[in-house]
Amino acid sequence: MNLPDESDILMEDIIDSLKSSTEYNQYISVLSEIKRAPELYNRVAEFRKRSMEISIREDVDFIKENENLQSEFADLLINELVIDYMSSEMRYVKKVRKLRDRLLEGANIDISMIE
């Protein structure tokens, strides 16, 4: 059985710190509210899924498809709870990305061959 080393312990501390952050708690709070309205939750999930599909496809006109998607979900995108959810999620994801970027930068891994 392998005992956790110092870096494993520090990673757990970082995860605990993230989960006690304002950004995470706001995100979880609003997500819980949306989940209490299954129809709203399902529509948000559908919007996010289709938005992601558009963003990764190379064979579509991104701007046109995104405008069509936003038109289709216009009522959803003006819902205050949905706006709060998407904003809180974005703030939390930015925090996680910043941590990821700092970790990769500090790890000194040579990725020049893939750039």
C-alpha positions as CSV (number, residue, x, y, z in Angstrom):
1,M,0.0,0.0,0.0
2,N,1.4,3.3,-1.1
3,L,1.2,6.1,1.4
4,P,0.4,9.6,0.0
5,D,3.4,11.8,-0.5
6,E,3.6,15.5,0.2
7,S,2.3,16.5,-3.2
8,D,-0.8,14.2,-2.9
9,I,-1.6,15.8,0.5
10,L,-1.1,19.3,-1.0
11,M,-3.3,18.5,-3.9
12,E,-6.1,17.4,-1.5
13,D,-5.6,20.7,0.4
14,I,-5.9,22.6,-2.9
15,I,-9.1,20.7,-3.8
16,D,-10.5,21.4,-0.3
17,S,-9.6,25.1,-0.7
18,L,-11.4,25.2,-4.1
19,K,-14.5,23.6,-2.6
20,S,-14.5,26.2,0.2
21,S,-14.1,29.2,-2.2
22,T,-16.8,31.7,-2.7
23,E,-16.8,30.9,-6.5
24,Y,-17.5,27.2,-5.8
25,N,-20.1,27.8,-3.2
26,Q,-22.0,30.2,-5.4
27,Y,-21.8,27.8,-8.3
28,I,-23.1,24.9,-6.3
29,S,-25.9,27.0,-4.7
30,V,-27.2,28.1,-8.1
31,L,-26.8,24.7,-9.6
32,S,-28.8,23.2,-6.8
33,E,-31.6,25.8,-7.4
34,I,-31.7,24.9,-11.1
35,K,-31.8,21.2,-10.4
36,R,-34.9,21.8,-8.4
37,A,-36.6,22.7,-11.6
38,P,-35.9,19.7,-13.8
39,E,-37.3,21.2,-17.0
40,L,-35.1,24.3,-16.6
41,Y,-32.1,22.1,-15.8
42,N,-32.7,19.9,-18.9
43,R,-33.0,23.0,-21.1
44,V,-29.8,24.5,-19.7
45,A,-28.1,21.1,-20.3
46,E,-29.3,21.0,-23.9
47,F,-28.2,24.5,-24.6
48,R,-24.7,23.9,-23.1
49,K,-24.4,20.6,-25.0
50,R,-25.3,22.1,-28.3
51,S,-23.2,25.1,-27.7
52,M,-20.2,22.8,-27.1
53,E,-20.9,20.8,-30.2
54,I,-20.9,24.0,-32.3
55,S,-17.7,25.2,-30.8
56,I,-15.8,22.1,-31.6
57,R,-17.1,21.4,-35.1
58,E,-15.0,22.7,-37.9
59,D,-17.6,22.2,-40.7
60,V,-20.0,24.8,-39.6
61,D,-20.2,28.6,-39.6
62,F,-19.7,29.1,-35.9
63,I,-21.1,32.7,-35.8
64,K,-24.3,31.8,-37.7
65,E,-24.9,28.5,-35.7
66,N,-24.3,30.3,-32.4
67,E,-26.7,33.1,-33.3
68,N,-29.3,30.4,-34.3
69,L,-28.8,28.6,-31.0
70,Q,-29.1,31.8,-29.0
71,S,-32.3,32.7,-30.8
72,E,-33.7,29.3,-30.2
73,F,-32.9,29.6,-26.4
74,A,-33.6,33.3,-26.1
75,D,-36.1,32.9,-23.3
76,L,-33.7,30.7,-21.4
77,L,-30.8,33.2,-21.8
78,I,-32.8,36.0,-20.1
79,N,-33.8,33.9,-17.1
80,E,-32.2,35.5,-14.0
81,L,-31.4,32.1,-12.5
82,V,-29.8,30.8,-15.7
83,I,-27.7,34.0,-16.0
84,D,-26.6,33.6,-12.3
85,Y,-25.8,29.9,-13.0
86,M,-23.7,30.6,-16.1
87,S,-21.9,33.5,-14.5
88,S,-21.1,31.6,-11.3
89,E,-19.9,28.6,-13.4
90,M,-17.7,30.8,-15.5
91,R,-16.1,32.4,-12.4
92,Y,-15.4,29.0,-10.9
93,V,-14.0,27.5,-14.1
94,K,-11.7,30.5,-14.4
95,K,-10.4,29.8,-11.0
96,V,-9.8,26.2,-11.8
97,R,-8.1,27.1,-15.1
98,K,-5.9,29.6,-13.3
99,L,-4.8,26.9,-10.9
100,R,-4.2,24.4,-13.8
101,D,-2.2,27.0,-15.7
102,R,0.0,27.8,-12.7
103,L,0.5,24.2,-11.9
104,L,1.6,23.4,-15.5
105,E,3.8,26.5,-15.6
106,G,5.4,25.6,-12.4
107,A,5.9,21.9,-13.3
108,N,8.4,22.9,-16.0
109,I,7.2,20.3,-18.4
110,D,8.7,20.8,-21.9
111,I,5.8,21.0,-24.3
112,S,7.7,22.8,-27.1
113,M,7.4,19.9,-29.4
114,I,3.6,20.2,-29.6
115,E,3.4,24.0,-30.0
